[in-house]
Amino acid sequence: MSEVTFDDFMKVDIRVGTITDVQPFEKARKPAWKLWVDFGKDIGVKKSSAQITVHYTPDDLVGRQVAAVVNFPPRQIADFMSEVLVLGFSDAEGAIVLIEPERAVPNGERMH
């Protein structure tokens, strides 16, 4: 993988937000949830499709803070427009584990 400069890194806008709603995404090719994430007053609530059904139920997700890239262009996934990319790591079996702050921070805070 090629190196990136600090300026390259600064172009990626990673923010924290709180999941406010989760709905099944029945038209997705792989099992996924539709997420609504509140990034605070400056960014607002944005939608995302997330293939995180192995480890998370809607009850697990609502109220959880997550990290997401908020400056990607929107992406049409089936009949749903995904506006942000919620971030996670693959576990040993390939299922996604979400990245989240280890304590609560204000919605919309940028990753440093």
C-alpha positions as semicolon CSV with decimal commas, in nm:
position;residue;x (nm);y (nm);z (nm)
1;M;0,000;0,000;0,000
2;S;0,134;0,343;-0,085
3;E;0,210;0,606;0,177
4;V;-0,016;0,905;0,228
5;T;0,084;1,250;0,337
6;F;-0,065;1,433;0,633
7;D;-0,248;1,656;0,383
8;D;-0,401;1,341;0,226
9;F;-0,518;1,225;0,568
10;M;-0,672;1,565;0,643
11;K;-0,892;1,532;0,332
12;V;-1,078;1,242;0,497
13;D;-1,340;1,387;0,731
14;I;-1,402;1,128;1,003
15;R;-1,662;1,230;1,261
16;V;-1,844;1,073;1,552
17;G;-2,221;1,041;1,554
18;T;-2,495;0,866;1,748
19;I;-2,715;0,607;1,577
20;T;-3,076;0,723;1,616
21;D;-3,264;0,468;1,403
22;V;-3,200;0,125;1,250
23;Q;-3,417;-0,050;0,991
24;P;-3,375;-0,379;0,803
25;F;-3,232;-0,338;0,453
26;E;-3,421;-0,613;0,276
27;K;-3,311;-0,511;-0,076
28;A;-2,937;-0,524;0,002
29;R;-2,743;-0,804;-0,169
30;K;-2,573;-0,898;0,160
31;P;-2,741;-0,873;0,503
32;A;-2,731;-0,510;0,616
33;W;-2,899;-0,247;0,831
34;K;-3,013;0,099;0,726
35;L;-2,872;0,342;0,982
36;W;-2,958;0,703;1,063
37;V;-2,667;0,872;1,243
38;D;-2,683;1,212;1,416
39;F;-2,362;1,410;1,363
40;G;-2,479;1,720;1,550
41;K;-2,615;2,056;1,442
42;D;-2,353;2,138;1,175
43;I;-2,381;1,810;0,979
44;G;-2,719;1,676;1,091
45;V;-2,857;1,326;1,053
46;K;-2,708;1,120;0,771
47;K;-2,801;0,774;0,637
48;S;-2,575;0,475;0,588
49;S;-2,605;0,113;0,481
50;A;-2,395;-0,114;0,700
51;Q;-2,323;-0,486;0,671
52;I;-2,302;-0,531;1,048
53;T;-2,583;-0,778;1,113
54;V;-2,357;-1,054;1,251
55;H;-2,265;-0,871;1,572
56;Y;-2,538;-0,606;1,606
57;T;-2,916;-0,595;1,640
58;P;-3,118;-0,273;1,612
59;D;-3,145;-0,265;1,992
60;D;-2,763;-0,289;2,018
61;L;-2,716;-0,002;1,775
62;V;-2,963;0,273;1,871
63;G;-2,783;0,515;2,101
64;R;-2,435;0,385;2,012
65;Q;-2,171;0,633;1,898
66;V;-1,978;0,537;1,584
67;A;-1,705;0,681;1,364
68;A;-1,786;0,755;1,000
69;V;-1,641;0,923;0,693
70;V;-1,880;1,209;0,622
71;N;-1,727;1,361;0,308
72;F;-1,775;1,079;0,056
73;P;-2,028;1,148;-0,219
74;P;-2,365;0,977;-0,158
75;R;-2,391;0,624;-0,297
76;Q;-2,706;0,455;-0,422
77;I;-2,742;0,103;-0,279
78;A;-3,055;-0,063;-0,415
79;D;-3,336;0,181;-0,328
80;F;-3,141;0,356;-0,047
81;M;-2,902;0,652;-0,066
82;S;-2,606;0,598;0,168
83;E;-2,456;0,933;0,267
84;V;-2,172;0,835;0,503
85;L;-1,940;0,538;0,553
86;V;-1,961;0,393;0,904
87;L;-1,621;0,249;0,998
88;G;-1,524;-0,087;1,143
89;F;-1,270;-0,367;1,140
90;S;-1,315;-0,729;1,030
91;D;-1,301;-0,989;1,306
92;A;-1,131;-1,329;1,255
93;E;-1,433;-1,456;1,059
94;G;-1,470;-1,142;0,846
95;A;-1,770;-0,989;1,029
96;I;-1,751;-0,616;1,094
97;V;-1,686;-0,476;1,441
98;L;-1,766;-0,104;1,467
99;I;-1,517;0,167;1,559
100;E;-1,650;0,377;1,844
101;P;-1,504;0,617;2,102
102;E;-1,419;0,458;2,434
103;R;-1,622;0,731;2,609
104;A;-1,897;0,969;2,497
105;V;-1,793;1,272;2,293
106;P;-2,010;1,542;2,132
107;N;-2,172;1,437;1,805
108;G;-1,989;1,584;1,508
109;E;-1,644;1,584;1,668
110;R;-1,370;1,524;1,413
111;M;-1,111;1,249;1,452
112;H;-0,760;1,381;1,515
